[in-house]
């Protein structure tokens, strides 16, 4: 059963540990192991977790402790979960007028460089 996450914007590491039942040193270790798990840090370098971070901790806890995944297996499961099933739309070509302007500027600069390099 998932704990009720209070309606707050940020949580400190001790609060997250109490909510999830995961010790702070394990949370810090998971930060190093999972790229998707990067809580913000305050100006005093305290970790500030958001709701999405707590939900990820609960997901990791389920994968690692209840489903028996290894760290590598949990990493793969999370990666597979975030990969879209549909192919991503093609990137549109750059704006043609802007590209033409940039090419003209580039050509002007090359001509200027060449003219400065030559002595008449």
Secondary structure as UniProt FT lines:
FT   HELIX           13..20
FT   HELIX           24..33
FT   TURN            35..36
FT   STRAND          40..41
FT   TURN            43..44
FT   STRAND          47..49
FT   HELIX           51..61
FT   HELIX           62..66
FT   HELIX           71..82
FT   HELIX           96..117
//
